[in-house]
Amino acid sequence: MSRSSLRRSTGPPLLDSPEPIPSGSSDVHRRASWFEGMILESVERESAAIAQMRNPNIRLLTFDAGSHDEGAHPVSPQDTAAGTGQVRDFIRASRINSMKYCGSDGASGYAGMGFPYTLDEGSAEPENAHGHAGNEGNEDSHKIGELPSTAICGNDITASCFYVVGELSKNAGVYSPICTLLSSFTLFCFRSIYGEVVMALPLNGGIYNLLLNSSTKRTASVAACLTILSYTATGVVSSVSAADYLSCSPLFGEVHTVPVAIGILFFFALLMLMGMAESSVVASGLFVFHLSTLFILGAFSVFFLQDAGLGQLYANFLWEKQPSVAKSIFFGFSSAMLGVSGFETSANFVEEQKPGVFPKTLTNMWISVSIINILLPTLAICVLPLDDLVGEKSAFAVALLAERVGGPLLRNIVAIDALLVLSGSVLTSYVGVCGLFQRMAGDRCLPEFFSIKNSWRGSPHYTILIFFAVCASMCVLLDGDITLLGAIYSISFLLVMGLFAFCGLWMKLTRPTLPRTINTHPMMFVLGLILVATAFTAVVLLHPDMLTYFYMYYGITTFMVMTTFARVTIFSTFLRLVSKNRLVRRTLKLFIKMDVAQKWVKSKLDLLRSQGVVYYTKNASLSQINRALQYIEENEEARWVRVVHVYQDQKDIPQHLVEYVQLLDCVYPRIRVDCILAKGEFGPSMVQHISKRISVPVNCMFINCPRKSFKHSLDRMGGVRVILNSEKGSLLDGIRLSMGSPQAPTDPDAVRSRLRNGAVTFLGGADAAESSEGEEPEQTH
């Protein structure tokens, strides 16, 4: 095969272009308004972005797929078998037929023909392209350690005691300590669950990241909506509870809960707009102050009980409103689970933690919240009458306890502590939702404007303002009722925990080869799921009306996400409707010029379809690459796929890889499929190098599930997504591994022996290519 001249890669043309939209003379000559001028400027910027994506500043060598010069074939030097020329003739004819057929039908969406390329080695940067193992230690030095990591998530989870004590007393009465013991045991189960899942996929995002790497992108996005709602409820409950504790102290005068709560939300929205983020030093100091305050409160309570005795506890056992034991424990367990909300916080910033810190934060949170949530309700029912704990003062029960055992001074200290720690939880909700929205917008699950940052302070102002509006609306609709707000918080939080347990168990089955530093028994997942399901059922039975508000806010969030996935259909339908319906055109002309609207929508369509994705493959497996293209077609709007193979020696390039990619390019006429060969060692630096060269974000690059022998951790890879297993029949392997049974042999000689004996039936074909090599996996595993 002879090498042709250097070419620059070209992107797919605009698909499904409708007929031109007719416009009247008055619309043509009307001067563009300020709003239309802004739209035209955005169209120009997007056109420049499209041109950059289609013509990146790189030099890619292309090969003539139609040539029959076998001696100069640089792609597959082993490819000298008879019939190769006929195969290439077949591929070339198929590609020409696809082009003719699709090109004659404008609605078919032909994406253009892909080509084989190789990265120009002359412009490569060896220090950036061949590994940076020496820099990993420097990167870890900037990450946060155990104390600040524990403090950031510990402030969130331990702050829940301020609004849980009163709610727990309402539902459980004197049986509150039993309920908190159950919640502590549930957290013990999830300590192991979160440890295995997050350490296997050490990337920010929590449940969204878990599902993104083990299922479809739509499923991950719908689950992420629960996390968004959980952040919303966190901000509202924390701000309302802070306002309640302000009202208990004469230092702050008369306080109206709803206005003050909205004021707290607005204050932190302003701080976020000015670029404020969580400080690990401030969080550590606040965490120490919070624990010290609770320790002092506990000590004063013990001293009080030494003097006063347990007479109040005996009186509470005779409380006439005490529910039955079964009801108290069942419904009280749901309230006690609200006290462990925030346990998932550490998983949302795991990339910023030093190696090995994440499991320690889980243990520290479990110990601290177990001690606090067990002791405070126990001390409360020993000191205070249950009528006071469940009455009007239940919203600030901890301050009430402090006033009884330590007087006004201790009450004021507790109120200030509640204000600071709960305000920190509000800030955590802002930071968390902004990070999640940025991640989802980068993964093309949300509109791009959520990723826009202002030039003043570099903050995502659209996300901040929308989040504030949603939180304020929830606060107003529920009139600041901490009980109702806590029910919505419990529903969303428990659903997130339940999904984490279920999906973690599912990942054991579907990603059995994924390296795991912590291996939790499947029964722990099942037990955790049962406990969370019990608490969720109790919340729904106790507050069935709250499902209406939950469905409303969750439905709005999900609708926004699903609309993002349907952008191409919406834009195409809009253009067809405007081009064929005169009434729609006349109505639209009242607001905007027709040519401006047409340019804007076409630029959006062109931008969506010009986006590219990368799939790294180690082997020339037709079925494996085909499954990757099926995943991309179902989950991505991008219609430009680069199949990349990284090699260290030319003789290691898989045979027929380019032909397989070209053949699949014929099979998927709506997707342009390029094949890129890059010389170097596959690793984090090479991924970053290729990302810059072809202008594709790292989070839009895909790999197969790695094996234990893969020498790079996924958090080092910069956010590449795991989309497939190496073997199609991995579900049975996952069941064997999860139950402790030995895995199928991966030694090449053993596999060949089993093949000869007919003992193995391959369902996907990908594993055959890997097992035959018997070498360390690189890009697909």
C-alpha positions, -999 to +999 in steps of 0.1 A: +000+000+000+015+034-010+014+063+014-005+093+000+000+129+006-005+145+040-041+154+047-060+172+074-089+153+089-123+166+079-155+163+100-188+149+091-211+172+070-243+186+084-269+158+085-306+159+078-304+194+064-339+205+056-349+226+026-342+264+029-366+283+050-385+309+029-385+344+044-404+375+034-389+407+022-397+426+053-378+400+074-348+402+052-344+440+053-353+444+090-323+455+110-310+428+134-318+435+170-293+433+199-306+398+208-302+386+172-267+401+171-257+380+201-271+349+184-251+356+153-219+361+174-225+328+190-230+312+156-196+326+145-179+313+176-194+278+171-184+279+134-148+286+145-150+257+170-164+234+144-136+244+120-110+237+147-125+203+155-126+193+118-091+207+111-070+203+142-035+217+142-019+183+137-004+163+109-020+129+103-006+106+078-033+089+057-031+058+036-048+050+004-072+022+012-077+014-025-040+007-033-028-028-040+009-022-033+014-048-007+051-043-003+046-008+011+018-016+035+029+001+067-002-008+087+001-046+089+035-059+079+024-095+085-005-090+060+008-109+029-018-136+026-035-142-007-069-125-011-060-094+008-063-073-023-098-088-029-108-079+006-097-043+001-116-042-032-147-054-014-143-027+013-137+000-013-167-010-033-189-012-002-178+023+009-185+037-025-220+021-025-227+034+010-217+069-002-239+067-033-269+053-015-268+076+015-257+106-005-288+103-027-311+104+004-306+136+024-326+122+053-304+092+057-277+111+076-245+100+058-216+111+081-188+109+056-161+083+049-135+076+075-097+071+067-068+054+084-043+077+099-011+076+119+002+103+143+032+121+129+060+110+151+081+140+141+059+163+161+054+141+191+068+151+225+085+121+241+084+136+276+047+140+273+039+110+252+057+081+268+047+082+305+051+104+335+054+080+363+079+103+380+052+130+382+026+109+400+043+116+434+042+153+427+005+151+418-002+133+451+016+159+471-010+185+462-039+163+473-055+165+507-049+141+535-070+122+560-080+150+584-091+176+559-109+149+538-127+136+569-135+172+579-151+181+545-175+151+545-177+149+583-191+184+587-219+173+563-228+140+580-223+150+616-244+182+611-274+160+606-277+155+644-291+190+647-323+182+629-325+144+635-329+143+673-363+160+673-376+141+643-364+108+657-381+115+691-414+121+672-414+087+656-395+064+680-398+081+715-378+062+741-367+036+715-346+062+696-313+046+706-323+013+691-331+030+658-297+048+658-280+015+664-297+001+633-287+031+612-251+026+625-252-010+614-265+001+580-237+025+576-213-003+585-225-023+556-222+007+532-187+015+544-176-018+527-199-012+497-186+023+490-151+012+497-151-015+470-170+005+443-152+038+447-118+023+450-124+003+418-136+034+400-117+062+419-133+091+400-155+119+412-193+116+406-206+090+430-235+070+416-232+089+383-196+077+378-205+042+388-233+038+363-215+057+336-188+030+337-210+000+341-242+008+321-256+033+296-251+070+297-289+076+299-292+054+329-263+072+346-279+106+339-313+096+353-296+083+385-276+115+387-308+134+389-314+118+423-280+131+434-290+166+422-322+164+441-303+151+472-280+182+469-311+204+467-326+189+498-293+191+516-291+229+510-327+235+519-328+213+551-295+227+563-305+264+557-339+259+574-323+240+603-297+268+607-326+294+608-344+273+634-313+273+657-309+310+652-345+315+664-338+296+697-312+321+709-320+357+720-287+368+705-302+369+671-336+384+680-368+373+663-362+351+634-386+340+606-375+307+593-383+309+556-369+344+549-337+336+569-333+303+552-336+319+518-312+346+529-286+319+539-290+302+505-287+336+487-256+345+508-238+313+497-249+318+461-232+352+462-200+336+477-201+309+449-205+336+423-175+353+436-155+322+432-155+308+467-149+271+472-145+248+501-113+252+520-098+221+536-081+243+563-114+260+572-133+227+571-107+211+594-110+239+619-148+239+618-149+201+622-127+203+653-148+231+668-180+211+661-167+179+677-154+199+707-188+215+711-206+182+711-181+167+735-187+196+759-224+191+755-221+154+763-199+161+793-224+186+807-252+161+801-234+134+821-227+157+850-263+168+849-275+132+851-252+125+880-270+152+900-305+148+887-307+110+883-327+091+857-361+101+869-369+118+836-360+087+816-384+066+838-411+092+832-405+091+795-410+053+795-446+061+807-452+086+779-488+082+769-481+090+732-455+064+728-462+042+697-458+004+699-424-011+698-427-023+662-440+010+649-414+030+669-385+010+655-399+008+620-406+045+615-379+056+638-353+038+617-363+059+587-357+091+608-324+077+621-312+071+585-316+108+579-288+112+605-263+094+582-271+115+551-240+129+536-221+096+538-217+097+500-199+131+501-164+116+502-171+097+470-177+130+452-142+143+457-122+111+458-098+123+430-087+152+453-077+128+481-043+112+485-040+074+478-055+053+505-073+082+522-108+074+510-114+042+530-101+060+561-126+087+556-154+062+555-143+046+587-139+079+604-173+091+593-189+058+605-172+060+639-180+097+645-216+096+633-223+064+653-211+079+685-229+112+680-262+098+668-264+072+695-254+094+724-273+126+716-308+109+714-300+088+745-290+119+765-320+138+752-346+113+764-327+110+797-328+148+803-358+162+785-395+153+786-407+138+754-434+164+752-407+190+748-387+169+723-417+164+700-433+199+705-427+232+689-391+232+700-382+199+683-366+217+654-338+229+678-338+199+702-300+199+706-300+236+717-328+228+741-307+200+756-278+224+759-299+250+777-312+224+802-278+210+811-255+241+807-277+272+807-280+300+781-243+302+774-240+266+763-272+270+743-258+300+724-225+281+717-245+252+703-267+276+682-235+292+668-220+258+661-252+247+643-252+279+622-215+273+612-217+236+605-251+237+587-239+267+567-210+245+557-234+219+545-251+245+524-218+254+508-211+217+502-244+214+484-235+243+461-200+230+454-213+194+449-240+204+424-217+227+405-191+199+402-218+174+391-233+198+365-199+205+351-191+168+348-224+160+332-222+190+308-187+178+298-201+143+292-228+159+270-256+149+294-266+185+301-268+216+279-234+233+274-245+265+291-241+247+325-204+245+318-201+282+310-180+301+335-180+339+338-148+358+329-150+378+362-145+351+388-146+319+368-177+306+385-205+286+367-231+314+373-260+297+354-257+266+376-255+286+408-285+308+401-307+280+389-298+259+420-306+288+443-340+293+426-348+256+429-338+255+466-357+287+474-388+274+457-387+242+477-383+262+509-413+283+501-436+255+489-430+235+521-431+266+543-398+257+559-413+226+576-383+206+586-403+174+589-416+176+553-382+187+540-365+159+559-389+134+542-379+146+507-343+145+517-347+110+531-364+098+499-337+111+476-308+101+498-321+066+504-327+061+467-291+071+460-278+046+487-301+019+474-289+024+438-253+024+450-258-010+466-277-025+437-253-011+410-223-021+430-236-057+430-244-054+393-208-042+386-195-073+404-212-093+377-207-071+347-171-059+354-155-090+370-120-082+357-120-046+371-091-043+397-104-040+432-083-032+463-113-039+485-135-069+478-168-070+497-189-101+500-221-099+478-243-106+509-231-073+523-246-055+492-278-075+496-281-067+533-274-030+528-300-029+500-326-046+522-320-022+551-322+009+529-354-004+512-370-009+547-361+027+556-374+040+523-407+021+527-412+037+562-406+072+549-431+067+521-457+053+544-451+081+570-452+109+544-470+098+513-479+133+503-442+141+499-440+119+469-458+145+449-431+171+455-404+145+449-419+135+416-423+172+406-386+182+413-372+149+401-394+150+369-382+185+361-345+175+365-350+143+345-369+162+317-340+186+314-315+157+310-337+137+285-342+169+265-304+171+262-303+136+247-330+146+222-314+178+210-307+165+175-342+153+170-357+185+185-335+208+162-342+187+131-379+186+138-380+224+144-363+231+111-386+209+092-416+224+109-406+259+102-397+252+066-431+236+059-456+254+081-464+290+072-482+297+105-451+287+125-429+310+103-452+340+108-453+334+145-415+331+147-409+363+127-426+382+155-396+374+177-366+368+155-354+369+118-358+336+100-323+335+086-309+341+121-330+313+136-319+290+107-283+298+112-284+292+149-302+259+148-280+246+119-248+256+138-261+237+168-267+206+148-234+209+130-216+213+164-233+183+179-225+161+151-190+173+146-180+163+181-158+133+182-152+103+205-122+079+208-122+042+214-089+026+223-084-010+211-055-033+215-066-061+192-081-064+158-114-079+170-143-072+146-170-081+172-153-060+199-151-028+178-186-034+165-199-036+201-181-003+209-197+014+179-231+001+190-226+016+224-215+049+209-245+050+185-269+044+213-253+067+239-236+095+221-247+123+199-212+124+182-210+108+148-173+108+144-155+079+160-117+075+161-106+039+167-071+044+182-044+017+186-012+026+205+018+005+195+055+005+205+068-015+175+054-016+140+053-054+141+029-053+170+002-036+150-027-062+148-033-078+115-063-065+095-071-038+121-075-011+094-096-033+072-119-041+101-124-005+109-131+004+072-155-025+070-174-012+100-174+023+085-195+008+057-218-009+082-225+024+101-231+050+074-244+075+100-210+073+118-177+083+104-151+058+117-114+067+115-085+044+124-055+061+141-022+044+149-001+061+175+034+051+184+042+050+221+033+034+254-004+034+264-009+053+296-021+086+311+004+108+292-004+092+259-041+097+265-035+134+272-012+136+242-038+122+218-065+143+233-046+175+225-036+163+190-071+154+178-091+179+200-112+153+218-117+156+256-104+128+277-139+121+292-150+114+256-125+086+253-135+050+259-117+018+269-126-018+277-126-030+313-090-033+325-076-063+343-056-066+375-023-066+355-031-031+341-004-009+355-023+024+356-051+033+380-083+046+364-080+079+383-046+084+366-062+080+332-078+114+333-114+103+332-116+078+303-148+058+304-151+020+307-178+009+283-173-028+276-159-060+289-133-079+270-154-110+270-191-111+262-198-139+286-184-121+316-217-123+336-210-159+345-174-151+354-187-123+376-210-147+394-182-172+399-159-144+412-184-129+435-192-162+451-155-170+455-153-196+427-121-196+406-121-177+374-117-193+340-081-198+331-064-169+313-031-186+306-027-188+268-017-225+267-047-234+290-071-215+268-058-231+236-061-265+252-097-258+262-104-246+226-090-277+211-111-298+234-142-278+226-147-267+262-150-230+255-177-212+234-169-176+226-199-153+225-181-121+216-148-130+199-128-103+217-113-126+243-099-149+217-076-122+203-064-113+238-058-147+252-038-158+221-012-131+228-006-138+265+009-104+272+001-076+295-031-058+285-027-022+274-058-005+260-085-031+262-087-058+288 
